[in-house]
Amino acid sequence: MAHDLVLLTGATGFIGFRTLIFLLKAGYKVRAAVRNATGSEKIKAIKPIAQYESQIEYIIVPDITILGAYDDAVKGVKYVVHVASPFASPDLLESEFESNYIQPAIKGSTGILDSAAAIQGIERVVITGSYLSIAGFAVAGTDAVVDETHRSAVTVGPYPNWLAAYAASKALAFEATKEWMAKHKPSFDLITIEPVFVLGRDDTATRPEDLFRGPNGTLLGPLVGHPQPEPTMCCPVHVDDVALMHVRSLDPAIPGNEDYLSNSHSLENMEWEQSFDIIKKHYPKECAEGIFKVDTTERPKSLKVRIDSTKAEKTFGITFKSFEEQVLSIAGQYLELIGRK
């Protein structure tokens, strides 16, 4: 219920910050777990947060992998929303995959469950998973339909590249939380939100180049002249919808101990190259001026993925925002950050 205290992790990130704003708008009080004082200062500096200062407090959790990391953070809260996750980076060495991806993903999730179970009063834990929690890249380009019952084989290292390690971290963390719940049978229930390609306005971005990190960069790059040579899975979802699912998960009317996929084009066909047509339609002047280089850049290629997200649509009462809305959300913010809007 609104006014209850929620522990939120990952609030300095793209999905986490939007979830923070949606929690505050819904009337919840939020205790944001950050790794250091810089994290809380970053949140305070973001313009939309100013009107909610009285509803938010901060606690420093410097290392989520240590035993009892969240013991103090969970005291007095009714709900836990765990969004924090290792950041995907192609710059890591193979020797760093285990310590930077696998262990933080697993120990962060099971550790917060340990802390929640050690006290009384927590009713529900919501964890941000991923499509990769239940389905690997091998499903892409096939006729297989992925829903919440799908399971792909979980791989262990060594991993051929950073992306394989990142995907494995999602699957291993998901498996670990399922095993933890089955073993400990806590008084609270667990909901896992499983988004795919999360796109949309990123209020943590303060410079144009900030928008090129993560999934937003995959979309925005080709629009401004940076081709994407490899095909990308066609399964986007707006960050607003992902945040909304996290907040609505705290409603006791939403069934617990369930997983929910979030994908804006459930079983529909969409193509990444449609982003070029959307930009040409809405920003002809900026295209003519060369801000958007959709007439001179190779169109992005798409890799089909059939994802059934009707369970989330029905359960949460969500009509997912369209790909066009996602494109315009990012493009509009890009124009703002370069001083053109």
N, C-alpha and C positions, 0 to 999 in steps of 0.2 A: 504494500500500500504506500501511497505517497506520504512523505515525511519520515519514512523509515530510513535507517542508516544502511548504506550500501558500501562495501569495500570494492573499489575498482582498481585493477592493475592495468598497466599499459596506456594510461591516459595521455602520455606525451606523444603517442603515435597516431597515425592516420585514422584507423578504426576506433581506437580507444578514446581519442579526443571527441570524435563525433558522438560516441556512446555517452561520454561524460555530459555533453551538452544536452542530449536527449533525456538523460536521467534527471538533470537539474530542471529542465523545462517541465518534466512530469511531476516535480515537487519533491523528489527524493533528496535526502541529505547524502553527501558522498564523501567518503574517506579515500583519497587518491594515494595509492602506494607508488612512490617514485624511488629511483635508485640513489639519488643524491639531491642536495638543495637546488642544484641547477635545474632539475626536472620540475620542481614546484615553481621556480621563477619563470620557466618557459611557459607553463600553463597560465600563470597569472598575467603574463604579457600579451596573451592572445585576446583580441578585442572582445569577442562574444562572452568571455568569462566574467567580465567586470560586474554585470548585473546580478551574478549569482554568488558573490563572495561569501555571503552569510551562510550558504548551504554547503560549502566545501571546506574540508580540512585535509591536511597532508601528513603522511607518515613515510619515513625513509626505510626502505628495504634494500640494502646495498647488494645483496647476493641471493637470488631466489633459489639457488641450488643447495644451500646449506640447510641442515636439519633445523626445523623450527623457525624458518625465515619469516613466516607470516603469523607467528604466535601472538605477537602484540597487535598486529594489524587487524585481526579478526575480532578482537574484544569489543563487545557491545553492538556488533553489526547483525542485521537480520538476513542480509543477502550478500553473496559474493559474486562479482562479475570479473572473471579472469581473462583479460584480453592480451596481456603481455606475452610476447613470443619472440624467439630469436629472429633478428633481421636478416633476410636473405641477402647475401653478398657474394658476387663472383670473385672477390679479391682474397678469399680465404684459401689457405693451403690445405692439402688433403690431411695433413697431420692435425689440423685445427677443427675438422668437421665434428668430431666427437664432443669436444669441449665447448664448441660454439653453437652447435645445432642440437645434437642428440640429447645430451645431458640437461641443458637448460629447459628444453621442451618437456622432457619426462619429469624431471624433479620439480620444475615449476608447477606443473599440474598436480602431481601426486602430493607435493609438499603443501599446497594450499588446501587440499582435501584433508590431509593430516591435521593441519591447524584448525580447520573448521570443525572437525570431529572431536577435537579436544575440549571444546566448550559447548555450553548449552545455548540454544536460541536461534541458531542459523537454520533457516527453513529451506533455502535453495542455493545451489551453486550453478552458475552459468559459465561455461568455458567456450572460448572462441576456438573452434577447430578449423577445418578446411575440407574442401573437396578432396584434397590429397590425404585426408585422414582415412578415407574409405575407398578411394579409387586412384590408381596410379596413372601415369602418362600413357600406359599401354592401351587404355580404353579409348583414348582419343583417336579419331579417324575410323572407328568401327561402328557397327550398328547397335552396339550394346547400350541399353538404357540404364543409367545410374540413378538409383534412388537411395533412401537412407538404409536399405537393407543390404546394399552392395558391400562386398569386402574384397579387397585385393590382397595378395600375399605381402606380408610385411618383410622387408629386406633389412639385413644387417650388413655392416661394413666388411671390408673396405668399399667405398663408393667411388664410382668412376669420375664424378664431378660434383661441384657444389650443389647443383640443382637436385641431383639424386639424393644427396645427403639431407637437403632441406625437406624434400618430399618424405623421406624416411622418418625424419623427426616428427612430422605431423602424424604419420600413421602409428609410430611407436608410442607417442604421447597419448593418442586416442586409445590404443590397446591397453596401455597402462592404467588409464582412468577407469576403463571398463572392468579390468581385473581388480582394481582397488575397491570399487563399489560392490562387486560381487563378494569380495572377501570380508569387508568391514561392515557392510549393511548399516550405514549411518542413519541418523534420524532425518537428515535432509535429503532432498533428491537432487538430481543432476540433469542439466540440459546442455547439450552441445550444439552450437550454431556452426554450420559448415558452409561458409561462403566460397565462391570460386574467384573470379577476377573482380576485385572490388575497385570501382571507379567512382569519381566524383570530386567535388570541391574538397580541398584539403586545407583547413584553417590553420594547420601548423606550418604551412608553407609561407615564407615571407619574401622569397625571391623567385623569379621565374624558374631558375634552375632547380629549385626544390620540387617542382612539379614533375620532374623527369625521373624521380626515384620511384621504385615500385611499379605497380600496374598502371598508374596514370601515365608514366613515361612510355609504356608500350603503346598506348593510344596516342599520346600527344606528339611523340617523336616524329612519326611519319608526316603528321600534319604540318610540321614546321621544317621539313626537309631532311629528316634523318631516317632513312629507310630501315625497315624491319625485315631483314632477309629471310628469317625463319618463320614458318607459319605459326600462328598463335591460336590456342584453344578458344572456341567461340562460346564463352559462358560468362558474360559479365553480369554484375549486379551493382546497383547504386549504393554507395556507402550509407546513405540515409536509411535505406531499407535494412541493411545489416544492423545498424545502430538501433533502429526501431524494434527489430526482432529481439535484441538483447534486453531492451527495456520491457517489452511486453512479456518476456519470459518470466519476469518477476511476479506477474499476475497469477495467483493460485488457480485461476480457471484454466490456465494453460497446462496441459498434462506434463508432468515431470518424468524424469528418467527416459527421455526421448532425445533423438537427434533430428535436426532440421536443416536441410539443404537450402541455400538461398541462391537463386539464379533467376535473372529477370526474363529470360526467354525459355521457359520450360518447354522442352520438346519442340521448340520452334527453330527455324533456320534464321540465323543472322550472320552477316559477314563483316569483318573488320573494315573492309573497303567502303562500307556504307558511311563510315565516318567522313570520308572525303565529300560525299554528296551532301551530307548534313551541313558541313562547313560551307560549302559553296552556296547552299540555299540560304543560310542565315547570315553569313559574313562575306557577301560578294565584294564589298569594298576592301576588306582586309586581305582577301585573296588577290585582288587586282594590285594591291600595294606590295604583295610579296610577304606579308606577315605570315599568312598560311600558304604553304607552297604545294597545294594539292594538284596543281596542273603540271608540275615539273618533277614530282617525286613518285617513285614506284608505289603503287597501292599495296597495302599490307595483305598478306596471304592468311587464309583462315584454315584452321584444323577443326573439323566438326566434332562436337561432343554432345551427346544426347543426355540431358539431365532433367529428371522429373522433380520439380519443386512444388508440386501441387499440395503436398502435405503441409508445407509452411504457409502457402497461400490460404488454405482453408483454416488452419489452426490459428494463425495470427490475424486473419482478416486483412491480408495485405494484397494490394494490387501493385506489383513491382513496377518501379519506374522504368521507362523504356530506354533503349540504347541511345536514342536521340537525346533524351534528357541527360543521360550520363555524359555524352559528348559535349553538349552545350554547357554543362556545369563546369567541366574542366577548361574548355576553350574560353569561357567567360572569365574565369579566374586568371587564366594566362594573360588575357588582354588587360585585366586590372593590374597585374603585377608588372607589366611592361609599360604601364601608364597610358593605355589606349582606351580605357573604359571607366 
